[in-house]
């Protein structure tokens, strides 16, 4: 009877140790998953940081500043003449060139190619 009680106690103790061991293994695998996710997130953020630094360097360059001043503010260098075309004249010229191009439906275009 005493041997059975000792055997049951050892068996329960073994099961308890095995259960704790399994818990530690699952916690370790979860921790490694979290670590790899964090490493991926760090890599992506470093990549984005490099891209933003490159864009900042481009924006701070004198060429970019000059281009923006010319395009958005209508400024020019000393000695240059700025020409502004009236919007009505621009629409008139662009409107006539667009109406000159007649676009055929696709099937008629192919019909003309094979039946000259």
C-alpha positions, 0 to 999 in steps of 0.5 A: 500500500505504501509503495502504491502511494509513493508511486502515485506521488511520484507519478503526480510529481512527474506530471506536474513537472512535465506540465510546468515544462510544457508551459515554459516551452510554449512561453519561450516559443511565444517570446521568440515569435514576439521577438521576430515580429519586433525585429520585422517591425524595426527593419521596416521602420529603419527602411522607412527612416532611410527613405524619409531621410533621402526625401528630406535631403532631396527637399532641402537641395537648392535644385528642388527649392528652385524648381518649387519656386519656379513652378508654384510661385512663378519666380524666375532668376535675374534676367529671365522673363516670365511668360504667363499664357492666359487660360482662355487662350490655352484652352482655345489652343488645346481644345482645337488640337484635341478636336483634331484627333478623332479616335475611332472605336477599336473594332473600326480601327482593326477593320481599317487595318485589314480592309484598306 
